[in-house]
Amino acid sequence: MAKLRLDKFLRDQGIASRSEIKDLVRKGMVTVNDTVVKDPAAYVTSESDIVKVNGERICYKEFVYYMLNKPKGLITATEDKAARTVLDLFPEKIRRRDVFPVGRLDKDTEGLLIVTDNGAFAHDLLSPKKHVTKLYEAVLDIYPGEQAIKAFEEGVDIGGYIALPARLSFISESDPVIARVEIYEGKFHQVKRMFKAVGATVLELKRLRMGEVWLDESLKPGEYRELTDEEVAMLMR
């Protein structure tokens, strides 16, 4: 149970900018336990005090976690001067929390992307030492043969770097060739470079799973939802 300044409490929840929050408070539009509070520096207890803005209760969340079905055509970044980013899919209230994508998916890659404001959580998800697997489905131009499975298991050279051992399987060996690969790291263009090392070109790529959490099939490209408490716990294991 944390004690926070009222303006920080509201800022952390993405209600408005700092200056806008101070204005709301001083105009008497914020109540704590049904009492108007006009001092933005007043302290509130995050889990027990009832804070409302314009009569709407604001429930405190230390961190937020979202599952996004990333569409093709957007870059995985918090901002970019020339291109749309995955954060453009989220409303301003969420973006104000300084959320960011966990890891990267290429512009032409789609699928599961986690968006959060918890830096330690993101670090653990991306660290190879934590052994959080990532499962991708790839459409290939050719079938690289059974030898590719062994090559992935041993670790392929992706240009001066030997990738960690990965699991490769084939859903279809022709018309089209569809493969699934499970990796433990996320080097630049890694999956594409791994397939190139065994003579195949990735035509389409989609991330299906991180750890034990699968992409929600009900989410259309560009849609997102909050992770359940169970899903967050699975990713934190």
N, C-alpha and C positions, 0 to 999 in steps of 0.2 A: 504494500500500500504506500503510494508515493504522495508527498506534498509538493505541489507545483504552484508557481505563480499563475494567476488566472489567465493572463495574456499568453503565457507559454502553453497552458492546457489547451486553449482554443487554437493556437497556432499549430500545435502538434497534430490536431485533428483536421487541419486543412480548411478551417472555417473561412479565413480571410487572411489578408496580409497583416503584418504587425501594426501598421498605422491604421488600417481599417478596423482591426480588433479594438485598439485603444479608443477609437471613435465610437464604436458600438457600446463599449462599456461605459464611457462617459455620458452617453445619451440615455443611459438607464435601460438598455435593451437586453442586458444580461442579468440573470438571477442565479443565486446560489441558495439552494434549499428554500426556494420561493421568496427570497429576499433580494431586492435590487442591490447590486454591488457596483459602485462607480469608480472603484480603484483597480486599475488593471494589474497592479502589483500585489493585490490581495492573494493570500494562499488558499488553495483548495486541496482536498484529499481526493485523489483520482478515482478511487473505487467506492467511496461512501457518499461524497457530496453530490447532490443533484444539480447539475449546471444546465441552464437553458438559455438559448438565444432566440428572441422573439417567440417565446413560449415553446420552442422545440428543444427537447432534451438532447444533449450532446454526450454520448457515451464514449468514454476514453478507451483508446486502444494504443498500447505502447508501440506495437508494430502492426503492419498490414501485409497480407500475402495474397497475391492474385495469380491465377492460372490464365494465360492468354493463348489463344490459338492464333499464332502469328501468321498473317497472310504474306504472300509473296509481294515484293515491291517496296517494303518498308525496311529501313535499316535499324539494327538493334543498337540504339544509343539513346542518351537522354535528350540530346538536342543536336541539330545540324542546320547550318545556314542554307543548304541547297536542297535537302531532301526531307521527306516526311519520315518521322521515326515512330517506333512502336508506342511511345508515350503519347503521341497525338491521338491515339485511340481512347485515351482515358480522359475523364472530365477534369476540369481545373482543380476541383476540390481534392481529388486524389493526387494530382501532380504537385500540389502545394506541400504534400508530405515529403517531398524530395525522394519519391520512389525511383527505382532504377531496375533495369533488366538484369537478371542473374546470368552472366555469360553472354555469348553472342550466337545468333543464327544469321547466316549470310542473307543478303537482300533477296535472293531467289529461293531461299529455304523457308519452309513453313513448319507449323506444328507447335509443340509445347514450349512455352517460355514462361518462366516464373518472374514476377515483378514484385518487389518488396522495398521496404525502407530499413531492413535489418541487415547491416553490413556483416556482422559476425556469421549470421546464418548463410549469407551469400558466399562468404569465403569458404565455409565448410563444404558447401555444395560443389564448389569448383575445385577444391584441393584434391589432387590425385591420391594423397595419403589417406583421405577419408573413404576412398573406394565407392563413391556414388556413381553408379552406372548410368549411361545415357544410351537409349535405344533409338536407332534411326531406321527408317525404311527408304530405300533408294531404288529408283528406276534406272537401269543401266543400258548402255548401247549394245553391249555384247555380254555373253555369259563367260566369265573368266576361268571357269573350270574348278574342279574340286581342289586343285592345288592352291587356289586362293584362300580356302578355308584354313589350310595348314599355315600359309604365309601370315595370315592375320593372327593366328594363335601364337606364332613365334615372334611377331612384331615386325612390321614392314618399315623399310627405309622411306621416309617421306621427304627426302631432300636434306641430307645431313643430320637427320634426327630419326632414331629408331622409336617408333610408336610403341606404347605399352601393348602387351598381348590383348587381342580383341576377339570377340565371338562373331563369326560370320555364318549365316545360313541363307538358303534361297527359298523364297515362296514360289517363284516361277523361274524356269531356266530359258524360257523363250516367249515372245509375243505377249506382253513385254517381259524382259528380264527384271525380276523384282527380288531384291536382297534385303536382309535385315542385319544390322551390325550393332554390336553393343560395345561401347568404349568406356574408359575410365577417366579420360582427360579431354581437353577441348582446345587443341592447337588450331592455329589459323587454317581454315579450309581443310581440317584434318580428314574428314570422311572422304571428301573428293580426292585428296592427295593419296589416301590409302588405296582407293580403287584404281587410281591412275598407276600406282606402283605395280598393280597386278594386271595392267593392260586394259582396264575398262574405264569408260567415262560416265560420270553421274549426270543423268538428264533431269531428274527430279529428286528432291530430298525433303524428308519430313521427319521431325523428331516426335516420337510417340510416347516416350517415357523418360522420367528422371527418377533414379532410385526405384521406389515401389509405386510411384504416382504416375498414372497413365493420363494421357490427354483425354479430357472429357469429350466423348464423341458427339454430344449434343451442342457443343460450341462450334458455330460456324467460323470460318476464317475472319479474324478481326474482332471476334467476341471474347469476353473474359468473364470470370467470376472469382469470388473469393475462395481460397482454399479452405477446406473444412479443417477443424481442429485435428481430426485424425490424419489428414494428409500432411499437415504441418509437422505433426509428431513423427510420421513415417520418414519425412525428409530430414528431420533432426537426429534420427537414430545414428 
